[in-house]
Amino acid sequence: MKAQLEKKFNKPIHKLFFIGIGGSSMSGLASMSLSQGFTVEGSDMITSAYVEKLEGLGVLVHIGHAYDNIPVGTDCVVYSAAIHEDNPDMIKATDLGLPKIERSNFLGLFSHIFDKTIAISGTHGKTTTSSMVACLLQYAKLDPSLSIGGSLSEFGGNAVVASKDFFVVEACEYVDSFLKTSHSIGIITNIEEDHLDYFTGGLAQIKESFHKFGKILPSTGLMIAYGDSQDVLDVVKDLACPVVTYGLDPRNDWHPENIEYDKTGKPSFDVFQGKNFYGHYELIIPGEHNVLDALSAIICGDFLTIPVETSISAMACFTGAKRRFEFRGEVNGINVYEDYAHHPTELKVVVDACLNYEHHKLWVVFQPHTYSRTFFFFDNFVDAFAKADYVILNDIYSDREGNDWNIYSEDLQKAIEEKYHIPTVTISAFEDIVNYLTERLCPNDLVLVAGSQTINHVAFDLVKRLKEIHNS
């Protein structure tokens, strides 16, 4: 990586400063840079588990952005897309005349040091699918490197530099960041409207971006595409590489059959390549969406000549990425899970997954993320809660925009109650949410805490409070 940066900036680069270092991708890139021999320092607004891990590795992290954060001797500044030119750290970097590189470009340079980069894209399912691919390669003893959005216990985090053979990267479409990597295998899990604060041209602009993503693949590579979506099929036309489709429809190149669920929603299924039986698989993570994510990983493994028996075993022991339908505890028959879902389609599929889990009543706690997403997908969010028994909404969390749409969680609450007659409340304080639940939960109820930001604290605090009540 030092050679890549030196080539880009025409000078040796030894000391990096990361602005926004606490993000999942930024923190991963910071730890990867440490393994490449760089000296690393950074800043972020708040502390987090990612920040604490970096500090444990000896990285100095400044909490709060300030003009004096960047030290003398810094050679290059790496910043995330959420950081603007008026950020105090950015102003200091400009005043010092330091080379600056945005996160996606930095990740793109990293991809050049590996023989094969496997890039997993899509509106939903990127983290789980990239985690499955990484774990499959690890199980097959291929020693992959990775940079993904969720932490994996098998790798001790979300970013690792191991061998130079394979690099598994979660490829996000936001601000076209996935066009910066040099990948030879691509996966598109689905395409829907999202990030409309950037994709102002809507679905047409999004599809154009995904088509450019596919165009990066060489003729010797492979595109693995979700064939049940016409939008996905549209963007994989005229690529230089072969395209393999997968989905529930048996007309795809690969499809599952005989999907069954146990009482905790865990699926088993048969995989068919065309009309030929390929193998019987079992997962320990629930939901039909995870069957599809696993299928794309299985296809990737087959392309890399990983034996069927190996992929069967790898999928059977895959426990999931952090914050993807992650079990937080059981007290008095009450089961608590949390999930990263923040788009209405993601929310709907995880609610559907809960329905395969034996329970009494389903409580969904949700923290919307960004005003624009809540506004543009308002009706879809309302419909995502249709099968819940009770809904608790937290205030909209937005870290990159103001409320130009005059939208509030109370608007969602009213619409859910009017359309589906589901008891719904809006509660701002996490502690009050926990109190509300502990006063109303019954044995065998199932609680899903969903959202991409800080709402996951409710799941931990709820389990702790229930233990205090029932074990006292």
Protein Blocks (a to p, Z undefined) as FASTA:
>chain_A
ZZmmmmmnopacfbdcdehklpmklmmmmmmmmmnopacddddfbdcfklmmmmmnopac
dehidfklpcghiabdcddfklcfklmklmmmmmnopacddfklmmmmmmmmpfbdcdde
djehklmmmmmmmmmmmmnonopadddfbdcfklopabdcfdfkbccddddfehhlmmmb
ccfbdcdfbdcdehklmmmnlmmlmmmmmmmmmmmpcfklccdddfkbmklmmmmgoiab
dcddddjblkbmbdcehiacdfkopacddddehjbcfbdcddfbecjklmmmmmmmmmmm
mmnopafklmmmmmmmmgbjehiapafbdeehiacdddfbfbfklmmmmmmmmmmpgcfb
dcdddddehjklmmmmmmmmmmmmmmpmbdcddddddfkbccfkopafklmmmmmmmmno
pacdddfblklmmmmmmmmpcghiacddedjblmlmmmmmmmmmmmmmmmZZ
